[in-house]
Amino acid sequence: MAGPEADAQYQFTGVKNYFNSYSLTGRMNCVLATYGGIALTVWYFKLNSQKTKIPAVKATQVCRGSNPGHCAC
């Protein structure tokens, strides 16, 4: 269980001090990092999809005659 006794029992150093599953602060930081990563991913793809709009393809006439190079459709 997380609580004051759990914090004194484990002494973490470095990144483990901020991202661990033994303290409430560590778990909160893991959740915030996960949600932040998801939000940044959604934002990135939403931003890129607006820049690369696919233009509409124009309809072209199809010549079905015997000489397709000189079509008078």
N, C-alpha and C positions, 0 to 999 in steps of 0.2 A: 504494500500500500504506500501511496505517496503521503508524505507528511514530514514534520520536522525531524523525526528519527531517521527517515530515509535519506535526508540530505547529509546528515552527519556520518552516515554509514559509508557513503561512496564519495570519494574525492576524485573529481575528474579534472583533467587539464586539457588545454587547447580547445578544439571545436567540440569535443565531447562535453565540455562544461556548459555549452549553450544548447546542444541538441542531444538530449538523452531521454530515456523513457522512465527515469526514476523520480524526477521532480516535476512539479506542475509547470514551472517555467520552461524546462526542457521540452516537455510535451507541447506546450503552447508554441514554442519556437518552431517545432517540427510542423505543426498544423499551419502556422502562418507562412512558412517557407513553401509548403505544398500548395496552399491556395494562391500564393503569389506567383509560383511557377505556372500554375494552370491559367491564371489571369493574364500573365505575360504571353503565353502561347496563344490564347484566344485573341488577344489584342494584336499580336504579330500577324496571324493569318487573316484577320479582319482587315488590317491595314494594307497588306499585300494584295488582297483580293480586289480592293478598290482601284489599285494602280493598274492592274492587268486585266482590264475588261476585254473580252473577246469581241471584236467587231462583227456585226451581222454580215452574213455572206449574201452577196447580191445574186439574184436569180439570173441565170443566163439562158439564152434561147438554145434549144437543141435542134440542129438541122438534121432531118432524116432523109434528105435527098440522096441522089446517087453521087453527087460531087460536093462533099462537105466543105471544101475550101471556098466555093463560090455560092454560098447559100443566100437566098433572098427570102428570108422568112418574114 
